[in-house]
Amino acid sequence: MYKAYCRVYQFLARFVIAIMPWKKPEQIRDYASLVELLQKKGIRSVLVVTDANLTSLGLHEELIQTIQNAKIHHALYDGTVQNPTIDNVEEALALYHRENCTALIAFGGGSPMDCAKCVAIRVVRPNKSLHDLRGLLKVRRELPLLVAIPTTAGSGSETSIVAVVTDNHAHEKFEIIDFSIVPSHVLYDPRLAVSLPPFITAYTSMDALCHAVEAYIGGSNTPQTRQDALRAAKLVIQNIYTAFSDGENLSARANMQEAAYLAGAAFTRAYVGNIHAVAHSIGGRYNTAHGLANAVIMPCVLEAYGSKVYRSLSEMAVFAGIADDATRLQENAEAFIAAIRELNAKMGIPDKLSDLREEDIPILAGQALREANPFYPVPVIFGRREMEKVYYCVLKNES
């Protein structure tokens, strides 16, 4: 009965979502175009949200210099941590108000993006806590101007209706989902990814692949999301190792940014699934990097889905050029999962998560079930037993 309830919920949600006001961020060319946008909107003070790793590399300096040259005041918040917290958001919000800001620039990967989104949400919902806005369609306000400048190629946060934040006191991640929180503009520059450490390239790129896969195999996809997901998966598989091993290859970097954009557009409309539910629970408790968690968990969940995803994974494998259309569906699906494991191994991503503790699994599985059901349109609805098996699949044997 519970699984039937979930499917009815997903069926109704699919029709509601189909008539909602979807939007994609407008792409701008360069920093000069960004300044023109700020001036056109009458922005005199802007908050730049990033993290300390990026400022230590100096990646933000050209952006800041361009803003300053245009006589626009800026405030810089670089306290965002991996898996941004409510405390991060409140610190950045205080700075936003103190410096009389009226716009935000999210500069970085998924963490600064989510932090900036949550700051913007708190600006327009000052009497609501982030916990109050948890879940679906509770923001319902137009955000201040929010421009995303991704420095990684994976999170897709620049295109998504989701902001993920961690309650650092309860050690739990949760989502805020609303059509109003998609950034209005995005600026892609492959040069920004050149200085990234290879492991960050690996984690974020596998995150993009996970977005494409979960969007494609889910029950709420559309012809457009399926096309976007297929193109994204092919771009990742064909470019990820080059971007990882030769960080200065701008062609590979640009292709990975395109993949992240396409995958972000796909999962924003078609949504994610049990891989993300498990990854969020682990990230919230242990602060595990989200892309790392997704990369390790993905093969386990896909194998757990079994025959329900053979056709979808086979289609992805054929499109990406790693399988033959004449081969049996199961063999192609297994080849696709094997390719994920092979990419992980080549980039030094483990097949187990060393942070995970067996005694925490019942709690984590409960969190993942609450996140996934009934909303995620997954190929197979997991109960507690199936969900716990995923954790055991990625549990490192201490012996």
C-alpha positions, 0 to 999 in steps of 0.5 A, spaced: 500 500 500 505 504 501 509 503 494 502 504 491 501 511 495 508 513 492 506 511 485 500 515 485 503 521 489 509 521 483 503 520 478 500 527 480 506 530 481 508 529 474 502 533 471 502 538 476 510 539 475 508 539 467 504 546 468 509 549 472 513 555 470 520 552 468 526 557 466 533 556 464 538 561 467 540 566 461 547 565 459 552 571 459 558 571 455 564 575 460 565 579 466 564 585 462 557 583 460 556 581 468 557 589 469 553 591 464 547 587 467 549 589 474 548 597 471 542 595 468 539 593 474 541 599 478 545 594 483 550 599 487 552 593 492 553 586 490 555 580 495 559 575 492 559 568 495 564 563 495 569 559 499 576 560 502 579 554 497 577 559 491 580 565 494 586 562 496 587 560 489 585 567 487 580 565 482 575 570 484 580 576 483 579 578 476 571 578 477 572 583 483 577 587 479 572 588 474 566 590 479 571 595 482 573 598 476 565 599 474 565 603 481 560 597 484 561 596 491 562 588 493 562 584 499 565 578 499 563 572 503 568 566 503 566 562 509 562 557 505 564 550 507 563 543 503 556 541 504 554 549 506 550 550 513 545 554 516 550 558 520 554 559 513 547 562 510 546 566 516 553 569 516 552 571 509 545 574 510 548 578 515 554 581 511 549 582 505 544 586 510 550 590 513 553 592 506 546 594 503 547 589 498 541 588 493 544 582 488 548 576 489 554 572 485 555 565 487 562 564 485 564 556 485 561 549 485 555 547 488 556 549 495 557 556 494 551 556 489 547 553 495 549 558 500 547 564 495 541 561 494 539 560 501 541 567 502 537 570 497 531 565 500 532 568 507 532 575 504 525 575 501 523 570 507 526 574 513 520 571 517 521 564 516 527 560 518 530 555 512 527 549 516 520 553 515 521 553 508 524 545 507 520 541 502 516 543 496 514 550 493 514 554 500 518 560 498 514 563 492 517 570 492 522 573 486 529 573 489 534 578 488 538 578 482 542 572 483 548 570 478 551 563 478 559 563 476 560 555 476 568 554 477 566 546 477 562 542 472 558 538 476 553 540 481 548 543 476 546 548 481 546 554 477 540 551 473 536 547 478 530 549 483 533 546 489 538 548 494 541 543 499 543 546 506 545 542 512 543 543 519 550 543 522 547 542 529 542 536 527 547 533 522 542 532 517 541 535 510 535 538 507 532 541 501 528 547 499 525 546 492 522 552 489 521 554 481 523 561 484 530 559 486 533 558 479 539 563 478 537 568 473 543 568 469 549 564 469 556 565 466 561 559 464 568 560 463 572 554 462 579 557 465 576 558 472 576 550 472 584 550 470 586 550 477 582 546 480 585 540 484 584 533 480 580 530 485 575 536 485 574 535 478 573 527 479 568 528 484 564 534 481 564 531 474 561 524 477 556 528 480 554 531 473 554 524 471 549 522 476 544 527 475 544 525 468 543 518 470 538 519 475 534 524 470 534 519 465 532 512 468 526 516 473 519 516 471 518 523 470 522 525 464 520 528 458 523 528 451 527 534 452 530 531 459 531 525 456 535 528 450 539 533 455 541 527 460 543 522 454 548 528 451 550 530 458 552 523 460 556 522 453 560 528 454 562 526 461 564 519 459 568 522 453 571 528 457 572 526 464 578 523 464 582 528 460 579 534 464 582 530 470 588 528 468 590 534 463 586 540 467 589 545 462 585 542 456 580 548 455 576 543 450 575 538 455 573 543 461 568 547 456 565 540 454 564 538 462 561 545 463 556 543 458 555 537 461 553 539 467 549 544 464 545 539 460 545 534 466 542 540 471 537 542 466 535 534 466 534 533 473 531 539 475 525 537 471 525 530 471 528 530 478 533 525 482 533 518 486 535 514 491 542 515 489 542 522 492 537 520 498 543 516 500 548 521 499 545 527 502 544 522 509 551 521 509 554 528 507 549 531 512 552 526 518 559 526 516 560 532 511 562 527 506 563 531 499 557 530 495 560 528 488 564 523 492 558 520 495 554 520 489 560 516 485 561 511 490 553 509 491 551 510 484 553 503 482 550 500 488 543 503 487 543 501 479 545 494 481 539 494 486 534 496 481 536 490 477 532 489 470 527 495 471 533 499 469 536 495 463 533 498 457 534 505 460 542 504 462 543 500 455 540 506 451 545 510 455 551 506 454 549 505 446 549 513 446 555 514 449 559 509 445 561 504 450 556 498 448 553 495 441 545 496 440 545 489 438 547 486 444 542 484 450 539 490 454 542 486 461 549 486 458 549 493 456 546 495 462 552 492 466 557 495 461 555 502 463 555 500 470 562 497 469 564 503 466 562 508 472 566 503 476 572 504 471 572 511 471 572 511 479 578 507 479 582 511 474 581 517 478 582 514 485 575 514 487 574 508 492 569 503 492 567 504 499 566 510 504 571 510 509 566 515 514 560 510 514 559 507 520 555 501 521 551 503 527 549 509 524 546 505 518 538 505 521 538 512 522 541 514 515 536 509 512 531 512 515 533 519 513 534 517 506 527 514 506 524 520 508 527 524 503 526 519 497 519 517 498 514 519 496 517 524 491 522 521 488 520 518 481 525 512 482 525 506 478 524 502 484 521 504 490 526 502 496 523 500 503 528 500 509 531 493 507 533 495 500 535 502 503 540 499 508 543 494 503 545 500 499 549 502 505 552 496 506 554 495 499 559 502 500 561 500 508 568 499 508 570 493 512 574 495 518 578 488 518 
